[in-house]
Amino acid sequence: MNIQVCVGSACHLKGSPEIVELLQKAVEEHNLQDEVMLSGNFCIGKCNRIGVTVQVDDDIHVGITKENFNEFFNDHVLNKIERK
């Protein structure tokens, strides 16, 4: 699974460094280092007023914040890995 976090200026201001840190911790906590490749992208092209844009494989998710991170991770990372 490839996860790209937008780290462009708009998403950076909306918290992409925190989302990257949360993703790194969640991947380690769930022992997914061999299944998940984390990377940054300077613009995914789906800017939103709130939160950060994150691409999981071919799916783009907007508005990711510290407050909704756990729901995002469970729904779009863990559930996708479990379905494999």
Backbone as ProteinMPNN parsed JSONL, in Angstrom:
{"seq_chain_A": "MNIQVCVGSACHLKGSPEIVELLQKAVEEHNLQDEVMLSGNFCIGKCNRIGVTVQVDDDIHVGITKENFNEFFNDHVLNKIERK", "coords_chain_A": {"N_chain_A": [[0.847, -1.173, 0.0], [0.549, 2.19, -0.866], [0.961, 5.264, 0.596], [0.501, 8.624, 0.272], [1.188, 11.805, 1.473], [0.081, 15.068, 1.195], [2.362, 17.643, 1.173], [2.566, 20.185, 0.412], [2.45, 23.817, 0.392], [-0.156, 24.764, 1.241], [-1.352, 22.502, 2.505], [0.642, 22.02, 4.355], [0.384, 24.207, 6.063], [-2.057, 23.532, 7.111], [-1.539, 21.367, 8.688], [-0.015, 19.115, 7.793], [2.578, 18.158, 8.702], [1.951, 17.108, 11.25], [0.094, 15.115, 10.564], [1.702, 13.396, 9.072], [3.409, 12.525, 11.119], [1.522, 11.227, 12.794], [0.722, 9.178, 11.047], [3.154, 7.761, 10.749], [3.515, 6.824, 13.384], [1.162, 5.272, 13.697], [1.499, 3.303, 11.725], [3.761, 1.994, 12.725], [2.77, 1.162, 15.273], [0.854, -0.699, 14.494], [2.385, -2.511, 13.276], [2.999, -2.411, 10.486], [5.054, -1.863, 8.766], [6.206, -3.325, 6.657], [4.172, -3.418, 4.847], [3.23, -0.923, 4.181], [4.038, 1.969, 2.396], [5.192, 5.069, 3.033], [5.066, 8.388, 1.833], [5.814, 11.754, 0.763], [4.111, 14.333, -1.053], [4.194, 17.123, -3.121], [1.924, 18.361, -4.14], [-1.246, 17.153, -4.4], [-3.434, 17.963, -5.645], [-6.058, 18.317, -4.811], [-7.027, 20.33, -3.047], [-8.451, 21.422, 0.04], [-10.56, 23.278, 2.229], [-10.308, 22.622, 4.902], [-8.072, 20.691, 6.75], [-5.806, 18.063, 5.616], [-4.706, 16.658, 2.499], [-4.65, 13.292, 1.593], [-3.404, 10.54, -0.139], [-4.274, 7.246, -0.681], [-3.1, 4.537, -2.124], [-4.848, 4.539, -5.042], [-6.88, 6.149, -4.184], [-8.099, 9.274, -3.171], [-8.193, 11.27, -0.329], [-9.624, 13.92, 1.409], [-9.34, 16.634, 3.774], [-8.199, 15.592, 6.124], [-7.535, 15.538, 9.505], [-6.022, 16.014, 12.792], [-8.052, 15.398, 14.528], [-9.835, 13.698, 13.127], [-8.215, 11.677, 12.34], [-7.852, 8.985, 13.364], [-10.23, 7.68, 12.623], [-10.042, 7.913, 9.819], [-7.633, 6.403, 9.394], [-8.361, 3.847, 10.35], [-10.567, 3.235, 8.667], [-9.597, 3.526, 6.011], [-7.042, 2.546, 5.773], [-6.34, 0.365, 7.623], [-8.671, -1.295, 7.27], [-8.542, -1.743, 4.506], [-6.141, -3.151, 4.257], [-6.761, -5.431, 5.742], [-8.662, -6.596, 4.099], [-7.224, -7.72, 2.08]], "CA_chain_A": [[0.0, 0.0, 0.0], [1.3, 3.429, -0.963], [0.265, 6.402, 1.185], [1.174, 9.89, 0.011], [0.626, 12.935, 2.193], [0.414, 16.348, 0.586], [3.193, 18.485, 2.035], [2.641, 21.498, -0.219], [2.301, 24.917, 1.339], [-1.495, 24.836, 1.824], [-1.522, 21.395, 3.447], [1.611, 22.21, 5.442], [-0.225, 25.143, 7.002], [-3.225, 22.885, 7.724], [-1.146, 20.31, 9.606], [0.563, 17.893, 7.225], [3.621, 17.543, 9.538], [1.311, 16.311, 12.305], [-0.51, 13.933, 9.948], [2.826, 12.499, 8.767], [3.827, 11.932, 12.396], [0.481, 10.28, 13.207], [0.81, 8.018, 10.161], [4.346, 6.993, 11.109], [3.239, 6.135, 14.652], [0.123, 4.252, 13.492], [2.098, 2.205, 10.962], [4.612, 1.253, 13.665], [1.928, 0.529, 16.295], [0.144, -1.838, 13.893], [3.427, -3.36, 12.678], [2.708, -2.437, 9.05], [6.206, -1.313, 8.05], [6.452, -4.087, 5.431], [3.012, -3.338, 3.958], [2.875, 0.459, 3.875], [5.103, 2.876, 1.979], [4.792, 6.455, 3.259], [5.846, 9.383, 1.111], [5.219, 13.074, 0.655], [3.854, 14.82, -2.396], [4.056, 18.565, -2.975], [0.538, 18.754, -4.401], [-2.062, 16.072, -4.942], [-4.372, 18.654, -6.507], [-7.427, 18.296, -4.287], [-7.002, 21.17, -1.849], [-9.689, 21.552, 0.776], [-10.444, 24.346, 3.222], [-9.979, 22.055, 6.204], [-7.3, 19.463, 6.787], [-4.736, 17.666, 4.704], [-5.058, 15.679, 1.48], [-3.855, 12.07, 1.679], [-3.743, 9.557, -1.158], [-4.018, 5.854, -0.321], [-3.093, 3.906, -3.438], [-5.47, 5.414, -6.041], [-7.986, 6.888, -3.566], [-7.703, 10.553, -2.583], [-9.017, 11.66, 0.817], [-9.36, 15.31, 1.768], [-9.834, 17.067, 5.076], [-7.69, 14.765, 7.219], [-7.056, 16.343, 10.626], [-5.692, 15.227, 13.985], [-9.303, 14.966, 15.158], [-10.476, 12.58, 12.411], [-7.164, 10.778, 11.84], [-8.074, 7.576, 13.722], [-11.306, 7.17, 11.763], [-9.445, 7.774, 8.489], [-6.67, 5.298, 9.382], [-9.097, 2.583, 10.492], [-11.43, 2.982, 7.511], [-8.972, 3.548, 4.696], [-5.761, 1.839, 5.776], [-6.474, -0.958, 8.259], [-9.707, -2.103, 6.604], [-8.059, -2.107, 3.179], [-5.125, -4.185, 4.446], [-7.433, -6.64, 6.215], [-9.413, -7.193, 2.993], [-6.316, -8.4, 1.134]], "C_chain_A": [[0.89, 1.232, 0.0], [0.446, 4.562, -0.408], [1.107, 7.646, 0.947], [0.441, 10.998, 0.75], [1.039, 14.202, 1.466], [1.206, 17.167, 1.602], [3.425, 19.846, 1.375], [2.289, 22.581, 0.781], [0.924, 24.977, 1.989], [-1.707, 23.724, 2.857], [-0.541, 21.498, 4.615], [1.007, 23.127, 6.504], [-1.417, 24.531, 7.732], [-2.857, 21.655, 8.542], [-0.524, 19.074, 9.013], [1.728, 17.33, 8.056], [3.039, 16.668, 10.656], [0.691, 15.033, 11.748], [0.578, 12.923, 9.583], [3.271, 11.788, 10.033], [2.811, 10.905, 12.887], [0.514, 9.021, 12.353], [2.005, 7.145, 10.514], [4.107, 6.19, 12.383], [2.231, 5.006, 14.463], [0.669, 3.057, 12.726], [2.976, 1.358, 11.881], [3.782, 0.493, 14.696], [1.226, -0.716, 15.764], [1.09, -2.77, 13.143], [3.216, -3.533, 11.165], [3.871, -1.933, 8.201], [6.473, -2.036, 6.731], [5.312, -3.969, 4.421], [2.691, -1.932, 3.486], [4.126, 1.253, 3.513], [4.586, 4.297, 2.142], [5.679, 7.384, 2.448], [5.098, 10.706, 1.114], [5.045, 13.443, -0.805], [3.586, 16.315, -2.28], [2.694, 19.099, -3.401], [-0.193, 17.582, -5.042], [-3.174, 16.663, -5.805], [-5.813, 18.655, -6.047], [-7.514, 19.106, -2.996], [-8.398, 21.327, -1.262], [-9.497, 22.659, 1.802], [-9.971, 23.84, 4.575], [-9.148, 20.805, 6.011], [-6.386, 19.246, 5.598], [-5.268, 16.658, 3.694], [-4.092, 14.504, 1.56], [-4.341, 11.112, 0.602], [-3.324, 8.181, -0.676], [-4.204, 5.038, -1.592], [-3.716, 4.874, -4.449], [-6.58, 6.291, -5.472], [-7.475, 8.147, -2.874], [-8.711, 10.929, -1.502], [-8.63, 13.068, 1.227], [-9.883, 15.59, 3.175], [-9.359, 16.226, 6.241], [-7.065, 15.684, 8.27], [-6.643, 15.428, 11.769], [-6.955, 14.646, 14.603], [-9.954, 13.786, 14.443], [-9.462, 11.549, 11.901], [-7.465, 9.314, 12.133], [-9.159, 6.947, 12.864], [-10.783, 6.942, 10.345], [-8.537, 6.548, 8.424], [-7.388, 3.952, 9.462], [-9.871, 2.24, 9.226], [-10.663, 2.779, 6.208], [-7.589, 2.903, 4.624], [-5.947, 0.445, 6.36], [-7.503, -1.828, 7.555], [-9.265, -2.571, 5.23], [-7.007, -3.219, 3.264], [-5.767, -5.492, 4.867], [-8.188, -7.347, 5.1], [-8.529, -7.934, 2.008], [-6.27, -9.877, 1.374]], "O_chain_A": [[1.856, 1.318, 0.758], [-0.665, 4.797, -0.883], [2.264, 7.721, 1.36], [-0.782, 11.113, 0.662], [2.216, 14.39, 1.156], [0.775, 17.357, 2.74], [4.357, 20.567, 1.729], [1.873, 22.284, 1.901], [0.838, 25.221, 3.193], [-2.188, 23.984, 3.96], [-0.863, 21.104, 5.736], [1.109, 22.854, 7.7], [-1.754, 24.952, 8.839], [-3.743, 20.962, 9.043], [-0.501, 18.04, 9.681], [1.866, 16.108, 8.117], [3.583, 15.608, 10.964], [0.755, 13.984, 12.388], [0.39, 11.721, 9.767], [3.487, 10.576, 10.022], [3.193, 9.829, 13.347], [0.353, 7.916, 12.871], [1.883, 5.921, 10.573], [4.457, 5.012, 12.453], [2.413, 3.912, 14.997], [0.337, 1.915, 13.046], [2.932, 0.129, 11.817], [4.048, -0.677, 14.969], [1.026, -1.68, 16.502], [0.654, -3.698, 12.462], [3.251, -4.646, 10.641], [3.681, -1.61, 7.028], [6.927, -1.408, 5.774], [5.462, -4.373, 3.268], [1.966, -1.754, 2.508], [5.133, 1.217, 4.22], [3.639, 4.691, 1.461], [6.893, 7.196, 2.381], [3.909, 10.768, 1.427], [5.745, 12.931, -1.679], [2.817, 16.731, -1.414], [2.351, 20.223, -3.034], [0.204, 17.088, -6.098], [-3.788, 15.954, -6.602], [-6.708, 18.97, -6.832], [-8.014, 18.622, -1.98], [-9.393, 21.359, -1.986], [-8.366, 22.94, 2.199], [-9.301, 24.565, 5.31], [-9.487, 19.952, 5.192], [-6.221, 20.097, 4.724], [-6.178, 15.889, 4.002], [-2.875, 14.687, 1.59], [-5.543, 10.897, 0.448], [-2.17, 7.967, -0.306], [-5.324, 4.868, -2.076], [-3.151, 5.942, -4.687], [-7.163, 7.095, -6.199], [-6.532, 8.09, -2.085], [-9.921, 10.911, -1.728], [-7.448, 13.377, 1.375], [-10.745, 14.879, 3.691], [-10.047, 16.148, 7.259], [-6.19, 16.494, 7.968], [-6.88, 14.221, 11.728], [-6.939, 13.538, 15.139], [-10.572, 12.946, 15.098], [-9.811, 10.659, 11.126], [-7.348, 8.477, 11.238], [-9.021, 5.805, 12.424], [-11.049, 5.903, 9.741], [-8.654, 5.74, 7.503], [-7.057, 3.024, 8.724], [-9.842, 1.1, 8.763], [-11.047, 1.943, 5.389], [-7.034, 2.735, 3.538], [-5.734, -0.551, 5.667], [-7.227, -2.994, 7.271], [-9.585, -3.691, 4.829], [-6.993, -4.125, 2.431], [-5.362, -6.557, 4.4], [-8.343, -8.567, 5.14], [-9.029, -8.698, 1.183], [-5.559, -10.595, 0.671]]}, "name": "protein", "num_of_chains": 1, "seq": "MNIQVCVGSACHLKGSPEIVELLQKAVEEHNLQDEVMLSGNFCIGKCNRIGVTVQVDDDIHVGITKENFNEFFNDHVLNKIERK"}
